[in-house]
Amino acid sequence: MRILVLSFYFQPDLCAGSFRCTALIEELKKYGDCEIEVITTLPNRYASFSTEALQLEKEGNTTIHRVELPSHKSGMVDQIKAFYTYYREVRKITKKTDYDIVFATSSRLFTAFLGARVANKKGIPLYLDIRDIFVDTIKDVLSSKVALFVRPVFSLVEKYTFQRAQRINLVSKGFQQYFEQRYPNAVYRWYTNGIDKEFINAKFNKQSEDSPRDILKVLYAGNVGEGQGLHNILPHLAKSFEDRVEFTVIGDGGKKSELETQLKLNDVTNVRILPPINRTELISSYQNADILFLHLNDYPAFKKVLPSKIFEYAALGKPVWAGVSGYSAEFLNSEVENAVVFEPGNHQQAKQVLESLSITNTNRDTFIAKYSRATIMSQMASDIIDFGSKEKI
C-alpha cells in the first residue's frame, strides 16, 4: 500500500500540527508492507525561529519532501502566497506517482482541500484529519467586511473538500454537530490530540504547597495571535498582580506587537515576552514555572475547539489557569485535576479562580495513560491502514 501524507507542518517545526503528524508517521513506519510519502514544508511556523532540515529525506519505507516557502509572517496575503507555493509543489511531486490513499491533516482547510484535489485527480480514497473549523473561525478573526466577502468562497471550498472524503477524523468532540449535520455520508473518527513522550518522561521540581514563592511564576507558551487573545487579557491581568505574579510568554505570532503595545500603554512591568524555543528548552521553562496559563479569545467558534496545549500542560503536573469556554472548559473541568477555568477576557474572574489553585504538582498518571500521543497515534495508524485496505473509489 502506498500512502500519500500531506501536512503543512512537520518536524522539526514547532507547532501542534508538526508534533501530531510526526508522531503518526512514526507509527505508520511500523507497517513494513506500506510505502509512505510525506509532503510538507521546511520549518516556517515562526519567522523568529529557524532550524535546519533536509528537503528530501528517505528512511526505510518513508520518504519526506520538504517544500521551501517564500519568506512570510502571519498576514493573510503572506499565508496565501506560502500555501500556493506548497500547493504547486505538491501537484508537481505527485503528478507521475500512483498512490492507494491520500491522508491530509489540516487546521486551515487548505491542506485538506489540496488532499481532496489530489485524491480526485487520481481517483483514490481520502482520509482527512481536521484540527479546526476554518469557515466557522474566519467570521470571528477577520473583519466583518472581509469575512462577508471571503466566507462564501471558503464555504464552497469546504463543501468540495469534505464531500470528497470517505473518512474524517475530528480532534475535538466539539466539532461533531457542525460536521455531521453538513457531511453525513463520511465515516467519523475521534483521535484527539495527545501527550508526547518528551513531556511524559520529563522530571519536574516539586513546589511545596507549604512554602510557596513570594512571586508566582506564570508561563504561557505558544502562538501569540488573534485566536489566543493575549493582548486582551494579559495587560489588565498582569497589572492587577504586579507585586505577586511574574508572567512569561514564550512564542510569536500576528498579535505579538499589539500585546507589547498594550503592555507598554498600561505600564505593565511584570510580563516578559521571549521568542520560540525548542522542546528541550521549553521543558526546562515548564519545570521552573509555578502555573501554566492558557487563553483563547472570546469567539463562538472557539467554544468547539480542544487546544493541543491542554494535553501538554496537563502532563506536567503543574496547576493550569485557563481562560477558555465551551468544550475546552468542559474537558478541563472533567479531565484535568487542579485546573481552573475563567471566561475568556474576564480578568476579574481570572483573579478570583486563581485563589482556588493548589500551587503544587498534581499526579495525573491516569490522564497521561489515557491521552498518550503514542497510544492515540498507534490507533489512528491502524485505522488508516484499515481504511486503505477496504476503501475503494
N, C-alpha and C positions, 0 to 999 in steps of 0.2 A: 504493500500500500504506500502510495506517495502522497504526503500531506503538505499542502502549502499553508504556511502560517504568516499572517500579516499582523504586525504590531508596530505602531509608530515609534514606540519606546521599547528598549531592550537594554540589557546590561552592556556597559557599566553606567547607563544613565540613572539619574536619581529621581524616581517617581513611582507611584503605585503601579502604573501600567507596566513599567520595566520590571519591577520585582515580581509581579504576578506572572507575566509571560515567561520570564527566565525560569521560574520555578516549574511552570508547566512543561517547558521544553526538557528540563532535567528528568521529568517523569516520562515523557514520551520517548526519550532516548533509550529507555529500558526495553522498549519493544523492538527487538532486533530485526523483525521482518518488515519494519517500516523505514521509509526514507522521509526525512523531514527537511523541508526547505523554508527557512525563516527569511523574510524580507523586512527589514527595519531601517532605522536611520543611525547615523553617527550621533554620539551624545549631543543633545541640543535642548534639554528641558529648561536649563537656566543659562542665560547669557553670561552670568558671573561664575559659572562652574564649567570647567572643561577637563576632559581626560582622554587619554589615547585609547583607540580601539581599531581593530583591523576592519577594512572594508569588506574583505572576503575571508571567511574563516570556515575551515572544514574539520570536523572531528567525528570519526565513526560514521554513523548513519545520518549526521546532521550537517547541513550547510547553512551558513548565515551570511546574508548580504546586508551591508550597512550603507545606505544611501547618504551621500553628502548633501546637505541642505545649504541654501544661501543663508548668510548671517541674518538672524531675526531676533525679535524680542516678543513681547506678549500682545502687540497690537493685532487687530483682526486682519489688516492688509498683509502684514508680515506672515501671519499664520496661513493665510490663503496661498501666498507665494511658496511657503515651505511645503504645504501639503501638495500643491500642484507638482512640485519637483518630485516628491515621493510617488505620487500617482503615475506620473510619466515614466519613472524608472521602474516601477513595479510592472507596468504594462510591457515595457521593453524586456525585462528579465524573464517574464512568464510567457512571452509570445510563442516560443517554439518548444515549450516543455509541457508534457502531459502530467496531470495530477488526478488523484482519485477524489479528493475533497479539498475544500478551502475552509480554513479556520481563521476568523478575524476577531481580534479583541479591540474594543473601541469605547472611548468615552465621548468623543466629539462627533460621532456619527460618520465622519467621512472615511475612516478606515473600514468601517462596516460597509459603507457604500462601495468602496473600492473592492472589497471582498465579493459583494454581490455582482459587480461588473465582471470580474474575472470568472466567477462561477457561471454566470450566464453565458459568457462568451465560449467557455469550454464545455458547457452542458454537464456540470458536475454539482454535487450537493454542497450546501453552505451551512456551516455551523457558526453562529455568532455568539460572542461573549460581550455582554453590554454592561458598562460600568456607570452610565449616566443616561438621562433622557435629554438629549440635546435640544430638541424642539421645545420641550417644556421649560428648559432653563433660559433660553435666549430672551424670552419675553421679560425676564427679570433682570438679567445682567446687561442687556443692551438698552439704549434709549428707546422710548416708546415709538418714535418716528422710524428709527432704523428697524426695530423689531416688526413693526407693521408692514414694512416693505419686504424683509427677508424671510419672515416666518412662513408665508405660503410656499415659497420656493423650497425651504428646508423640509416642510411637511411633505411635499411631493418626493423629495429625496428619501425621506424616512419611509414613506409608503412603498416606494420601489424596493428599498433595501430589505425591509422586514417581510414583505410578501414573498421575497425570493428565498428566504431562509427556511430550512426544514426543522432546524433545532436551534433554540435560543436559550442561552444561559443568562440569568439576571443576578447580579451580585447583591441586590437588596430586595427583600420581600416587599418593600415599599413601592417597587416598580410594578408589582403584579397586576393590579387593576388596569393601569394605563395600557400595558401591552396586550394582556389577554382580551380586553374589550376590542382593541383595534386589529389585532392579528391572531384570531382564534385558531387558525389552522396549523400553527407551529407547535412543536413539542417543546415544553419548557423545562428547564433545569434551574437549580438554585445553589450553585457552587459559589459561596461567598468569598470575600477577602479573608486573609488568614495571617498567621504569625510566622515570620521567617525564622530559621534556625539561629541566626545571629542574635536575635532577641531572646529566644528560648534559652540559649546557652550562656547568656551574659550573667555575670555575678554582680550583685548590687550591694552598695554600702547601706546598711540599715540606719535610718534616722530614728532615734528613740523618741517615743511619744512623751516620755518624761523629761527629755532635755531638748526641746525644740530650739532651732536657731533664733537669734534675735531678729534677723532679717530673713524671711522666707524667700527661697529661690524658685521662681515660677518660669517654666520653659515652654515655649511654643516652637515646634519645628515643622516646616512645610511650606506650602505655597503662600505667597502674600498677594492675593488677588481680590477681585470683586466678590468672588464666591465665599472667601473666608471673612471678609468684612472687618479685619483687624483695625482698620482706620476708623471704624465706627464705634468700637468698644474699648480699645486699649488706652487711648488718651485720657478719657474720663476715669476709667477703672484704675489705671496706674496712678493717676493724680490723687485719688482718694486713699491710696495705700502707700504714699511716698515715703513714710517713715517705717513701713512694716514689710513691704514686699519689693523684691528686685525682679523685674521681668526681663527675660532674654528671648528674642525672636531670632531663629536661625532659618534663613530662607530668602527667597527672592520672588518677584512677580510684578504684575502690572500695577499694583496699588502700593508698592513699597515707598515710592516718593511721596504719595499722598499721606501715608502713615507718618513718615518723617516730618512732613509739613505740619500735620495736626499735633504731633508731639511737641514740636517747637512752638506753635501758636499757644498751646496750653501750658507751656513752661514745664514740661514733664522731664524729670531728670533720672527717673528710675527704670528706664527702658533702654536696653541695648539691642541693636539690630546687627546681626552678623551674617556673612554670606553662607551659601550652602556648603556643607562639608560631607565627606564620605561617611559610610556607615560605621566604621571603627571609631572615628572621632565623635560621631553622633551618639553612639552608645555611651561613650565617656561623659558627654554632656548630660545625657539622661541620668547617669549614675550620680552626678553632682547636683541634680535638681531635687527639690522637695515636692513639687507639684507639677503635673503636666497639664497644659492648657490647650483647649480646643475651641474653635468658634466657627460657625457658619453664618452667613448673612441671613437676614430675616426675609427670605423669599419663599413663596409657596412651593416652588419646585424642590427646594432643599428639605422639605418635610418627607420626601420619599427616599432620600439617599442614605447610604450607610458608609461613611468615610473609612478608608483603609487605615487611617491614622488611629482609629479607635482600637484596632487589634494590636497594633504596635505598642501603643500606650499601655493597654491593659496587661500585656505580657510582662511589663517591667515591674509590676507590683506597686508602682507609685500611685498616690492619690491622683484622680482625674477630675479636672474642673472644666466643665463643658457648656458652652453656650450653643445649644442645638435644640431642635424641636422635632415633632413628628416621629418617624420610625427610628431615627438615631437616638432620640431621647428614650423611647420605649426600650430599645436594645440596651442602652447603658443602664437603665433602671432595673432591668430584669436579669442582665447577664454579668455585669461588672460590679463587684463589691468595692466599696469605698470610692465611689464616683458620685459627683453631684452635678445636677443639670440646672441651668437657668435659661430664661428666654433670650434668644439672640438679641444683642444690642442693649439689653437691660442691665446696666452696670450696678444699679441699686440692688436688684435681685441677686446679681453675681456676688456682691459683698455679703449678703445675708447667707447664701448657701455655703460660702467658704467656711463659715464657722462650724458647719456640721462635718467637715472633712477631718479624718484622723490622719495626722501628719506622721505616718509611719508606713512601712512596707506591708502589703497585704498578700497573703498566699492565694494565688489564683491558678493553682495547678489544674483544677477541673476545667476552667476556661481554656487554658493552654492546650490541654489534651483534646478538647472539643474542636478548637479552631486552629490547630497546627496547619500551616500552609502546605507542608509536605503531604499530610493526610488528605486534605481537600483537593490538591492538585493531582494526587495519585488517583482519586476517584474520578476527577474530571478527565484525565488522560485515558482512563479505561472507557469512559463514556464516548470520547472522541473516536477511539478505535472501534468501539461497537457501532457507532454511527457510520463510520466509513465502510464497515463490512456489510451493513444492512441496507443503507440508504442508496437508492438509485434514482436517477432522473429519467 
